[in-house]
Amino acid sequence: MPVEYTPLDGEAGDLDVDDVDAAYDPPSMTSSTVLLSPRATKTFGGRPISYFDYVVFLMLGVAMLWAWNCFLAAAAYFQMRFKDSQAILNTFQSSIMTVSTSATLITTLTLSHLNRTAHYPYRITCALVINIVVFTLLALSTTLFTDISAGVYLAFTLLMVLGTAISAGFFQNGLFSYVGSFGPIYSQAVMSGQGVAGVLPSIAQMISVLAIPPKSPESQDDKTASASPKSAFAYFLTATAVSAAALLLFRILLSRHSDKGHSNHPVADELAGPDALQPKKNLSLWQLLKKLPLPAYTVFFTFALTMIFPVFTQATFSVSPPSSSVFSRPEVFIPFSFFIWNSGDLIGRVVCGFPKLACTNPTILAIASTARIVYLPIYFLCNIKGGGAKVNSDFFYELVQFTFGLTNGYVGSNTMMLAPGLVSEDEIPAAGGFMGLCLVAGLAAGSAASFLLNI
């Protein structure tokens, strides 16, 4: 249902949202108005905000990162499946991250070179369909072929990771480029949705584990997490539902904006004109890097450093024995720690929508990104693999998780929203895709470096 808007001062008659969209000239990203929360005003840069469109882009942001966080938060289930092989148990998390980020980077690079004939809505649709197929197969794997060896299941898992990585590549290139034509506030919606995607999978994992009791460990000293296949089935099926819901909402969004060439089929956009198929200006990656050196570095280093947190989180246990409380059990403590990190990340992304709390200085953001390196030695103070903690406190560990996530969300989101304002209007789609590429490159570099961590 179309959202009704109150005409602005100086305007006569009813305001037609589509007419405004068609004539919209994006505001300068250097203006503080680009960081307003959608509840702060009914307009944004003189353009009414469509709350339906905002929700759709929020949901697309959720779907974009849900798959990634799903694999991370399901660490307890994968530990159960790989418990027969110590070598796989020690390296599966880094293997998942490396395959995922490397394949996403390759896909994003390939798509970046095909931007001249890019059809961004089609790429987004492909990403959602791939995720639906992958997580349906993962859900089925929890009840079928449960007796296969750890090596075979690792191969299957990495194949599924490859599928979601290709999906993420389509998402990163398609969504960040596509959302640029709608305005900066919708970019904030995507970034906030990504933060939500980190929080909800962890909650779903904890609920599924607590609702369906796990198998009893052989002894209280056993630090390998156990988890019920039924809880994992429900967890993966939830991921399928998220992608399906996002696909449905996106198709509705496309139908609402079909008059602007944003249809749900490439042929329709060909009829709409060449602007629907390609950005107004095609720039090389080197040209974009020269235009956006600080934002590119900031996003790359921020997310590269962030990749240490999954490795530490899946290997860090409570300082209390598993029998002391339900939250001390690894299958609950691990997703709870992911939840704490992602809660900080979400808060960091959301506060960027308020100008008094935001940072629009690229230099300060670059310095803040570099300063986050101090978290690396701090993690070694915690109870890694149950070997004892230098700081014997779960609260200290969760505080580290929260602040590390908070700085990731704040620095990353501010930079992603700021970057398009540093280029001309016709370069915004290319800049959006380039920043998405820097983000993926950072994740790939960080995941590769995670193998060097001796934990």
Secondary structure as UniProt FT lines:
FT   TURN            9..10
FT   HELIX           17..22
FT   TURN            29..30
FT   HELIX           32..35
FT   TURN            38..40
FT   STRAND          43..44
FT   TURN            45..46
FT   STRAND          47..48
FT   HELIX           51..73
FT   HELIX           75..81
FT   TURN            82..84
FT   HELIX           86..112
FT   TURN            113..114
FT   HELIX           115..117
FT   HELIX           120..141
FT   TURN            142..143
FT   TURN            146..147
FT   HELIX           150..179
FT   TURN            180..182
FT   HELIX           184..211
FT   TURN            220..221
FT   HELIX           229..256
FT   HELIX           258..260
FT   HELIX           266..272
FT   HELIX           274..276
FT   HELIX           285..291
FT   HELIX           293..306
FT   HELIX           308..313
FT   TURN            314..315
FT   TURN            322..324
FT   HELIX           326..328
FT   HELIX           330..350
FT   HELIX           351..353
FT   TURN            355..357
FT   HELIX           362..371
FT   HELIX           372..374
FT   HELIX           375..379
FT   TURN            380..381
FT   TURN            385..386
FT   HELIX           394..418
FT   HELIX           419..422
FT   HELIX           425..427
FT   HELIX           428..449
FT   HELIX           450..452
//
